[in-house]
Amino acid sequence: MDEAGLLSSCRVSGHAGAGKRGSDIVCAAVSVLTRTIVRVLSGRKGITIRGNAPDRGNFSMEAEYSAEGREFLAAAGAFLIEGLLSVSAEFPDNCKVIIERRN
């Protein structure tokens, strides 16, 4: 989160271990949330996204925005965080969410 409380970056690493590779519900949920946020934000006016997924189990993205993209990024970031927190609440042994504020 940046100083305004908006999503500035996201990093996902590791394997959930809640099922076999290819059938892990926690991994699937986190993957859908992170892929969707990148797709929703990419190409949106006023928002620039840089993402990287070098291998299975590792994903990162950074977001920059102008005033034009601020409101949309706030809503999309809130959706991502709520989704990840929901997965973590349901599967606390398999998903940990750490939110950091940057100044």
C-alpha distances in whole Angstrom, upper triangle without the diagonal:
4,7,8,5,5,5,5,7,9,12,15,18,21,24,24,27,28,31,32,31,31,31,28,27,23,23,24,21,18,20,21,17,16,18,18,15,16,19,18,16,18,21,19,20,17,15,15,14,16,16,18,20,23,25,25,22,19,17,14,12,10,10,11,13,15,16,18,15,13,14,15,11,10,13,13,9,11,14,12,10,14,16,14,15,18,19,18,20,23,23,22,24,23,19,17,13,11,7,6,5,6,9
4,5,5,5,6,6,9,11,14,18,21,24,27,27,31,32,34,36,34,34,34,32,30,27,26,27,25,22,23,23,20,18,21,21,17,18,21,19,17,19,21,19,19,16,14,15,15,16,17,20,22,25,27,27,25,22,19,16,14,11,10,10,11,13,14,17,14,12,14,15,12,11,14,14,11,13,16,15,14,17,19,18,19,22,23,22,24,27,27,26,28,27,23,20,17,14,11,9,6,5,6
4,5,7,10,9,12,15,18,21,24,27,30,30,34,35,37,39,38,37,38,35,33,30,30,31,28,25,27,27,23,22,25,24,20,21,24,22,20,22,24,21,21,18,17,18,18,19,21,23,26,28,30,31,28,26,23,20,17,15,13,13,13,14,14,17,16,13,15,17,14,13,16,17,14,15,19,18,16,19,22,21,21,24,26,25,26,29,30,28,30,29,26,23,19,16,13,10,7,6,5
4,6,9,10,13,16,19,22,25,29,31,31,34,35,38,40,38,37,38,35,33,30,30,30,27,25,26,26,22,21,24,23,19,20,23,21,18,21,22,19,19,16,15,17,18,20,21,24,27,29,31,32,29,27,24,20,18,15,13,12,11,12,12,15,13,10,11,14,11,10,13,15,12,13,17,17,15,18,20,20,20,23,25,24,26,29,30,28,31,30,26,24,20,18,14,12,9,9,9
4,7,9,11,13,17,19,23,26,28,27,31,31,34,36,35,34,34,31,29,26,26,27,24,22,23,23,19,19,21,20,17,18,21,19,17,20,22,19,20,17,15,17,17,19,20,23,25,28,29,29,26,24,21,19,16,14,13,13,13,14,14,16,14,11,12,13,10,8,11,12,10,10,14,14,12,14,17,17,16,19,21,21,22,25,26,25,27,26,22,20,16,14,11,10,7,9,10
4,6,9,11,15,18,21,24,26,26,30,30,33,35,33,32,32,30,28,25,25,25,22,20,21,20,17,16,18,17,14,15,18,16,13,16,18,16,16,14,12,14,14,16,17,20,22,25,27,27,24,22,19,16,14,11,9,10,10,12,12,14,11,8,9,10,7,6,9,9,7,8,12,11,11,13,16,16,16,19,21,20,22,25,25,25,27,26,22,20,16,15,11,11,9,10,11
4,6,8,11,14,18,21,23,23,27,27,30,31,29,29,29,26,25,22,21,22,19,16,17,17,14,12,15,14,11,12,15,13,11,14,16,15,16,14,11,12,11,13,14,16,18,21,23,23,21,18,15,12,10,8,7,9,10,13,14,15,12,10,11,11,7,7,10,8,5,8,10,9,9,12,14,13,14,17,18,18,20,23,23,23,25,23,19,17,14,13,10,10,9,10,13
4,7,11,14,17,21,23,24,28,29,31,32,30,29,30,28,26,24,22,23,21,18,18,19,16,14,16,16,12,12,16,15,12,14,16,15,16,14,11,10,9,11,12,14,17,20,22,22,20,18,14,11,8,6,5,7,9,12,14,15,12,11,13,13,9,10,13,11,9,12,14,12,12,16,17,16,17,20,21,21,23,25,25,24,26,24,21,19,15,14,11,10,9,9,11
4,7,10,13,17,20,21,24,25,28,29,26,26,27,25,24,21,19,20,19,15,16,17,14,11,14,14,11,11,15,15,12,14,17,16,18,16,12,11,9,9,9,11,14,16,18,19,17,14,11,7,5,4,6,9,12,15,18,18,15,14,16,15,11,12,15,12,10,13,14,11,11,15,16,14,16,19,19,19,21,24,23,22,24,21,18,16,13,12,10,10,10,10,13
4,7,10,14,16,17,21,22,24,25,23,23,24,21,20,17,16,17,15,12,12,14,11,8,11,13,10,10,14,14,13,14,18,18,20,19,15,14,11,11,9,10,12,14,16,16,13,11,8,6,5,7,9,12,15,19,21,21,18,17,18,17,13,14,15,12,10,12,13,10,10,13,13,11,13,16,16,15,19,20,19,19,20,18,14,13,10,10,9,10,12,12,16
4,7,10,13,14,18,20,22,22,20,21,22,19,19,16,14,16,15,11,12,14,12,9,12,14,12,12,16,17,16,17,20,21,23,22,18,17,13,12,10,9,10,12,13,13,10,8,6,4,7,9,12,15,18,22,24,25,21,21,22,20,17,18,19,16,13,16,16,12,12,15,15,12,14,17,16,15,18,20,18,18,18,16,13,12,10,10,10,11,14,14,18
4,7,9,11,14,16,18,19,17,17,18,15,15,12,10,13,12,8,9,12,11,8,11,14,13,13,16,18,17,18,22,23,25,24,21,19,16,14,11,10,9,12,11,10,7,6,5,6,9,12,15,19,21,25,27,27,24,23,24,22,19,20,20,17,15,17,16,12,12,15,14,10,13,15,13,13,17,18,16,15,16,13,10,10,9,10,12,13,16,18,21
4,7,9,12,15,16,17,15,16,18,15,16,13,10,13,14,10,11,14,14,12,14,17,16,16,19,21,21,21,25,26,29,28,24,22,19,17,14,12,10,11,10,9,5,4,6,9,12,15,18,22,25,28,31,31,27,27,28,26,23,23,24,21,18,20,20,16,16,18,16,13,15,18,15,14,18,19,16,15,15,12,10,10,11,12,14,16,19,20,24
4,7,9,12,14,14,12,14,15,13,14,11,9,13,14,11,12,15,15,14,16,19,19,19,22,24,24,24,28,29,32,31,28,26,22,20,17,15,12,12,10,8,5,7,9,12,16,19,22,25,28,32,34,34,31,30,31,29,26,26,26,23,21,23,22,18,18,20,18,15,17,18,15,14,18,18,15,14,13,10,9,10,12,14,17,18,22,23,27
4,6,9,10,10,9,11,12,9,11,9,7,11,12,10,11,14,15,14,16,19,20,20,22,24,25,26,29,30,33,33,29,28,24,22,19,17,14,14,12,8,6,9,11,15,18,21,24,28,30,34,36,36,32,32,32,30,27,28,27,24,23,24,22,19,19,20,18,15,17,17,14,13,17,16,13,13,12,8,9,11,13,16,19,21,25,26,30
4,5,8,10,10,11,11,7,9,6,6,9,10,9,11,14,14,15,17,19,20,21,23,24,25,26,30,31,34,34,30,29,25,24,21,19,16,18,15,12,9,12,14,16,19,23,25,29,31,35,36,36,32,32,32,30,27,27,26,24,22,22,21,18,17,18,16,13,14,15,11,10,14,13,9,10,8,5,6,9,12,15,18,21,25,27,30
4,6,7,8,11,10,7,9,8,8,11,13,13,14,17,18,18,20,22,23,24,26,28,29,30,33,34,37,37,34,33,29,28,24,22,19,20,17,13,11,14,17,20,23,26,29,32,35,38,40,40,36,36,35,33,31,31,30,27,26,26,24,21,21,21,19,16,17,17,14,13,16,14,11,12,9,6,9,12,16,18,22,24,28,30,34
4,7,9,11,9,5,7,6,8,10,11,12,14,16,17,18,20,21,23,24,26,27,29,30,34,34,38,38,34,33,30,29,25,24,21,22,19,15,13,17,19,22,24,28,30,33,35,39,40,40,36,36,35,33,31,31,29,27,25,25,23,21,20,20,17,15,16,15,12,12,14,12,8,11,9,6,9,13,16,19,22,25,29,31,35
4,7,8,6,4,7,8,9,10,12,14,14,16,18,19,20,22,24,25,26,28,30,31,34,35,39,39,35,35,31,30,26,25,21,22,19,15,14,18,20,23,26,29,31,35,37,41,42,42,38,38,37,34,32,33,31,28,28,28,25,23,23,23,20,18,20,18,15,15,17,15,12,14,12,10,13,16,19,23,26,29,32,34,38
4,6,5,6,9,11,10,11,14,15,15,17,20,20,21,23,25,26,27,29,31,31,35,36,39,40,36,35,31,30,26,24,21,21,17,14,14,17,20,23,26,30,32,36,38,42,44,43,39,39,39,36,34,35,33,30,29,30,27,25,25,26,22,21,22,21,18,19,21,18,15,18,16,13,16,19,22,25,28,31,34,36,40
4,6,6,10,11,9,10,13,14,13,15,18,18,18,21,23,23,24,26,28,28,32,33,37,37,34,32,28,27,23,21,17,18,14,10,11,15,17,21,24,27,30,33,36,39,41,40,37,37,37,34,32,33,32,28,28,29,26,23,24,25,22,20,22,22,18,19,22,20,17,19,17,14,16,19,21,24,27,29,33,34,38
4,6,9,11,9,8,12,13,12,13,16,17,16,19,21,21,22,24,26,26,30,31,35,36,32,31,27,26,23,21,17,18,15,11,12,15,17,21,23,27,29,33,35,38,40,39,35,36,35,32,31,32,30,27,27,28,25,22,24,24,21,19,22,21,18,19,22,20,17,20,19,15,17,20,22,25,27,30,33,35,38
4,6,9,8,8,11,13,12,13,16,17,17,19,22,23,23,25,27,28,31,32,36,37,33,32,29,28,25,23,20,21,18,14,14,17,19,22,25,28,30,34,36,39,41,39,36,36,35,32,31,32,30,27,27,27,24,22,23,23,19,18,21,19,16,18,20,17,15,18,17,14,16,19,21,25,27,30,33,35,39
4,6,5,6,9,10,11,12,14,16,16,18,20,21,22,24,26,27,30,31,35,35,32,31,27,27,23,22,18,20,17,13,12,15,17,20,23,26,28,32,34,37,39,38,34,34,33,31,29,29,28,25,24,24,22,19,20,20,17,15,17,16,12,14,16,14,12,14,13,10,12,15,18,21,24,27,30,32,36
4,6,5,6,9,10,10,12,14,15,16,18,20,21,22,24,26,29,29,33,34,30,30,27,26,23,22,19,21,19,15,14,17,17,20,22,25,27,31,32,36,37,36,32,32,31,28,27,27,25,22,22,22,19,17,18,17,14,13,15,13,10,12,14,11,10,13,13,10,11,15,16,20,22,26,29,31,35
4,5,5,6,8,10,11,12,14,15,17,19,20,21,23,24,28,28,32,32,28,28,25,24,21,20,18,20,17,14,12,14,15,18,20,23,24,28,30,33,34,34,30,30,29,26,25,25,23,20,20,19,17,15,15,15,11,10,12,11,7,9,11,9,7,10,10,7,7,11,13,16,19,22,25,27,31
4,6,5,6,9,10,11,12,14,15,17,18,20,21,22,26,27,30,30,27,26,22,22,18,17,14,16,14,10,8,11,12,15,17,21,23,26,28,32,34,33,29,29,29,26,24,24,23,20,19,20,18,15,16,16,13,11,14,13,10,11,14,13,11,13,13,9,9,12,13,17,19,22,25,27,30
4,6,5,6,9,10,10,12,14,16,16,18,20,21,24,25,29,29,26,25,22,22,18,18,15,17,15,12,11,13,13,16,18,21,23,27,28,32,33,32,28,28,28,25,23,24,22,19,19,20,17,14,16,16,12,12,15,14,10,13,16,14,13,15,16,12,12,15,16,19,21,24,26,28,32
4,5,5,6,9,10,11,12,15,15,16,18,20,23,23,27,28,24,24,21,21,18,18,16,19,17,14,13,14,14,16,17,20,21,25,26,30,31,30,26,26,25,22,21,21,19,16,16,16,13,11,13,12,9,8,11,10,7,10,13,11,11,14,15,12,10,13,13,17,18,21,24,26,30
4,5,5,6,8,10,11,13,14,15,17,18,22,22,25,26,22,22,18,18,15,15,13,16,15,12,10,11,10,12,14,17,18,22,24,27,29,28,24,24,23,21,19,19,18,15,14,15,12,9,11,12,8,7,10,10,8,10,13,12,11,13,14,11,9,11,11,14,15,18,21,23,27
4,5,5,6,8,10,11,12,14,16,16,20,21,24,25,21,20,17,17,13,13,11,14,13,10,9,10,9,12,13,16,18,22,23,27,29,28,24,24,24,21,19,20,19,16,15,17,14,11,13,14,11,10,14,14,11,13,17,16,15,17,17,14,12,14,14,17,18,20,23,24,28
4,6,5,6,9,10,10,12,14,15,19,19,23,24,20,20,17,17,15,15,14,17,16,14,13,14,12,14,14,17,18,22,23,26,27,26,22,23,22,19,18,19,17,14,14,15,12,10,13,13,10,10,14,13,12,14,17,16,16,18,19,16,14,16,16,18,19,22,24,26,29
4,6,5,6,9,10,10,12,14,18,17,21,21,18,18,15,16,14,15,14,18,17,15,14,14,12,13,13,15,16,19,20,23,25,23,20,20,19,16,15,15,14,10,11,12,9,6,9,10,7,8,11,11,10,13,15,15,15,17,19,16,13,14,13,16,16,19,20,22,26
4,5,5,6,9,10,11,12,16,16,20,20,16,16,12,13,10,11,11,14,14,13,12,11,8,9,9,12,13,17,18,22,23,22,19,19,19,16,14,15,15,11,11,13,11,7,10,12,10,9,13,14,12,14,17,18,17,18,20,16,14,15,13,15,15,17,19,20,24
4,6,5,6,9,10,11,14,15,19,19,16,15,12,12,10,11,10,14,14,13,13,12,9,10,10,13,14,17,19,22,24,23,19,20,20,17,15,17,16,12,13,15,13,10,13,15,13,13,16,17,15,17,20,20,20,21,22,19,17,18,17,19,19,21,22,23,26
4,5,5,6,8,10,13,13,17,18,15,15,12,14,12,14,14,17,18,17,16,15,13,13,12,14,14,17,18,21,22,21,17,18,18,14,13,15,13,10,11,13,10,9,13,14,11,12,16,16,15,18,20,20,21,22,24,21,18,19,18,20,19,21,22,24,27
4,5,5,6,8,12,11,15,15,12,12,10,12,11,13,14,18,18,18,17,15,12,11,10,11,11,14,14,18,19,18,14,15,15,11,10,12,11,7,8,11,9,7,10,12,11,12,15,16,16,18,20,21,21,22,24,21,18,18,16,17,16,18,19,20,23
4,6,5,6,9,10,14,14,11,10,7,9,8,10,11,15,17,17,16,14,11,10,8,10,9,12,14,17,19,18,14,15,16,13,11,14,13,10,11,14,12,10,13,16,14,15,18,19,18,20,23,24,24,25,26,23,20,20,18,19,18,19,20,21,23
4,6,5,8,9,13,15,12,12,9,11,10,13,14,17,18,18,18,17,14,13,11,13,12,15,15,18,20,18,15,17,17,13,12,15,14,11,13,16,14,12,16,18,16,17,20,21,20,22,25,25,25,27,28,25,22,23,21,22,21,23,24,24,27
4,6,8,7,11,13,10,11,10,13,13,16,17,20,22,21,21,20,16,15,13,14,12,14,14,16,18,15,12,14,14,10,10,13,11,8,11,13,11,11,15,16,15,16,19,20,20,22,24,25,26,27,29,26,23,24,21,22,21,22,23,23,26
4,6,5,9,10,7,8,7,10,11,14,16,20,22,22,21,19,16,14,11,11,9,10,10,13,15,13,9,11,12,8,7,11,11,8,10,13,12,11,15,17,16,17,20,21,21,23,25,26,27,28,30,27,24,24,21,21,20,20,20,20,23
4,5,9,10,7,7,6,9,10,13,15,19,21,21,21,19,16,14,11,11,10,11,11,14,16,14,11,14,15,12,11,15,14,12,13,17,16,15,18,20,19,20,23,24,24,26,28,29,29,30,32,29,26,26,23,24,22,23,23,22,24
4,6,9,7,8,8,11,13,16,19,22,24,25,25,23,19,18,14,14,12,12,12,13,15,13,11,14,15,12,12,16,16,14,16,19,18,18,21,23,22,23,26,27,27,29,32,32,33,34,35,32,29,29,27,27,25,26,25,25,26
4,6,6,8,9,13,15,18,21,24,26,27,26,24,20,19,15,14,11,11,10,11,12,10,7,11,12,9,9,13,13,11,14,17,16,16,19,21,21,22,25,26,26,28,30,31,32,33,35,32,29,29,26,26,24,24,24,23,25
4,6,8,11,14,17,21,23,26,29,30,29,27,23,21,17,16,12,11,9,9,10,7,6,10,11,10,10,14,15,14,16,18,19,19,22,24,24,25,27,29,30,31,33,35,35,36,38,35,32,32,28,28,26,26,24,24,24
4,7,10,14,17,20,23,26,29,30,29,27,23,20,16,14,10,8,5,5,7,5,4,7,10,9,9,12,14,13,15,17,18,19,21,23,24,25,27,28,29,31,33,34,35,35,37,35,31,30,27,26,24,23,22,21,21
4,7,10,13,17,20,23,25,26,25,23,19,16,12,10,7,6,4,7,9,8,5,8,10,9,7,11,13,11,12,15,16,16,18,20,21,21,24,26,26,27,30,31,32,32,34,31,28,27,24,23,21,20,19,18,19
4,7,10,14,17,20,23,24,23,20,17,14,10,8,6,5,6,9,12,11,9,11,14,12,10,14,15,13,14,17,18,17,19,22,22,22,24,26,27,28,30,32,32,32,33,31,27,27,24,23,21,20,19,18,19
4,6,10,13,16,19,20,20,17,13,10,7,6,5,7,9,12,15,15,12,13,15,13,11,14,15,13,13,16,17,15,17,20,19,19,22,24,24,25,28,29,29,29,30,27,24,24,21,21,19,19,19,18,20
4,7,11,13,16,18,18,14,11,8,5,5,7,9,12,15,18,18,15,17,19,17,14,17,19,16,15,19,19,16,18,22,21,20,23,25,24,25,28,29,29,29,30,27,24,23,21,20,19,19,19,18,20
4,7,10,12,14,14,11,7,6,4,6,9,12,15,18,21,21,18,19,21,18,15,18,19,16,15,18,18,15,17,20,19,18,21,23,22,23,26,27,26,26,27,24,21,21,19,19,18,18,19,19,21
4,6,9,11,11,8,6,5,6,9,12,15,18,22,25,25,21,22,24,22,19,21,22,19,18,21,20,17,19,22,20,19,22,24,22,23,26,27,25,26,26,22,20,20,19,19,19,19,21,20,23
4,6,7,8,6,4,6,9,12,15,18,21,25,28,27,24,25,26,24,21,23,24,20,19,22,21,17,19,22,20,18,21,23,21,21,25,25,23,24,24,20,18,19,18,19,20,21,23,23,26
4,7,9,6,7,9,12,15,18,21,24,28,31,31,27,28,30,27,24,27,27,24,23,25,24,21,22,25,23,21,24,26,23,24,27,28,25,26,25,21,20,21,21,21,22,23,25,24,28
4,6,6,8,11,14,17,21,24,27,31,34,33,30,30,32,29,26,28,28,25,24,26,25,21,23,25,23,20,24,25,22,22,26,26,23,24,23,19,19,20,20,21,23,24,26,26,30
4,6,8,12,15,19,22,25,28,32,34,34,30,31,32,29,26,28,28,24,23,25,23,20,21,23,20,18,21,22,19,20,23,23,20,21,20,16,16,18,18,20,22,24,27,27,31
4,7,10,14,17,20,24,27,31,33,33,29,29,30,27,25,26,26,22,21,23,21,18,18,20,18,15,18,19,16,16,20,20,17,18,16,13,12,14,15,17,19,20,24,24,28
4,7,11,14,17,21,24,28,30,30,27,27,28,25,22,24,24,21,19,21,21,17,18,20,18,15,18,20,17,17,21,22,19,19,19,15,14,14,15,15,17,18,21,22,25
4,7,11,14,17,20,24,27,26,23,23,24,22,19,21,21,18,16,19,18,14,15,18,16,14,17,19,17,17,21,22,20,20,20,17,15,15,14,15,16,17,19,19,23
4,7,10,14,17,21,23,24,20,20,22,20,16,18,19,16,14,17,17,13,14,18,17,14,17,20,18,18,22,23,22,21,22,19,16,16,14,14,14,14,16,16,19
4,7,10,13,17,20,20,16,17,19,17,13,16,17,14,12,16,16,13,14,17,17,15,18,20,19,20,23,25,24,23,24,21,18,18,15,15,14,14,16,15,18
4,7,10,14,17,17,14,14,17,15,12,14,16,13,12,15,16,14,15,18,18,17,19,22,22,22,25,27,26,26,27,24,21,20,17,16,14,14,14,13,15
4,7,10,13,14,10,11,13,12,9,11,13,11,10,14,15,13,14,18,18,18,20,22,23,23,26,28,27,27,29,26,23,22,18,17,15,15,14,13,15
4,7,10,11,9,9,13,12,9,12,15,13,12,16,17,16,17,20,21,21,23,25,26,26,29,31,31,30,32,30,26,25,22,20,18,16,15,13,14
4,7,8,6,6,10,10,8,10,13,13,12,15,17,17,18,21,22,22,24,26,27,28,30,32,32,32,34,32,28,27,23,22,19,18,16,15,16
4,5,5,6,10,11,10,12,15,15,15,18,19,20,21,23,25,25,27,29,30,31,33,35,36,35,38,35,32,30,27,25,22,21,19,17,17
4,6,5,8,10,10,11,14,15,15,17,19,20,21,23,25,26,27,29,31,32,33,35,36,36,39,37,33,31,28,27,23,22,20,19,18
4,6,7,8,10,11,13,14,15,17,19,20,21,23,25,26,27,29,31,32,33,35,36,36,39,37,33,32,29,28,25,24,22,21,21
4,6,6,6,9,10,11,12,14,15,16,18,20,21,22,24,26,27,28,30,32,33,33,35,33,29,28,25,24,21,21,20,19,20
4,6,5,6,9,10,10,12,14,15,16,18,20,21,22,24,26,27,28,30,31,31,34,32,28,27,23,22,19,19,17,17,17
4,5,5,6,9,10,11,13,14,15,17,18,20,21,23,25,26,27,29,30,31,33,32,28,27,23,23,20,20,18,19,20
4,5,5,6,8,10,11,12,14,15,17,18,20,21,23,24,26,27,29,29,32,30,26,26,22,22,20,20,19,20,21
4,5,5,6,8,10,10,12,14,15,16,18,20,21,22,24,26,27,27,29,27,24,23,19,19,16,17,16,16,18
4,6,5,6,9,10,11,12,14,15,16,18,20,21,22,24,26,26,28,27,23,22,18,18,15,16,14,16,17
4,5,5,6,9,10,11,12,14,15,16,19,20,21,23,24,25,28,26,22,22,18,19,16,18,17,19,20
4,5,5,6,9,10,11,12,14,15,17,18,20,21,23,23,26,24,20,20,17,18,15,17,17,18,21
4,5,5,6,8,10,11,12,14,15,16,18,20,21,21,24,22,18,17,14,14,12,13,13,15,17
4,6,5,6,8,10,10,12,14,15,16,18,20,20,23,21,18,17,14,14,12,14,14,16,19
4,6,5,6,9,10,10,12,14,15,17,18,19,22,20,17,17,14,15,14,17,17,19,22
4,6,5,6,9,10,11,12,14,16,16,17,20,17,14,14,11,13,12,14,16,18,21
4,5,5,6,8,10,10,12,14,15,15,18,16,13,12,9,10,9,12,13,16,19
4,6,5,6,9,10,10,12,14,14,18,17,13,13,10,12,11,15,16,19,22
4,5,5,6,9,10,11,12,14,16,15,12,12,10,13,13,17,18,21,24
4,5,5,6,9,10,10,11,14,12,8,9,7,10,11,14,17,19,23
4,5,5,6,9,10,10,13,12,9,8,6,9,10,14,16,19,23
4,5,5,6,9,10,13,12,10,11,10,13,14,18,20,23,26
4,5,5,6,8,10,9,7,9,9,13,15,18,21,24,27
4,5,5,5,8,7,5,6,7,10,13,16,19,22,26
4,6,5,9,10,8,9,10,13,15,18,21,24,28
4,6,9,9,9,11,12,16,18,21,24,27,31
4,6,5,6,9,11,15,17,21,24,27,31
4,5,6,7,9,12,15,19,22,25,29
4,6,8,11,14,17,21,24,27,30
4,7,10,13,17,20,23,26,30
4,7,10,13,16,20,22,26
4,7,10,13,17,19,23
4,6,10,13,16,20
4,6,10,13,16
4,7,10,13
4,6,10
4,7
4
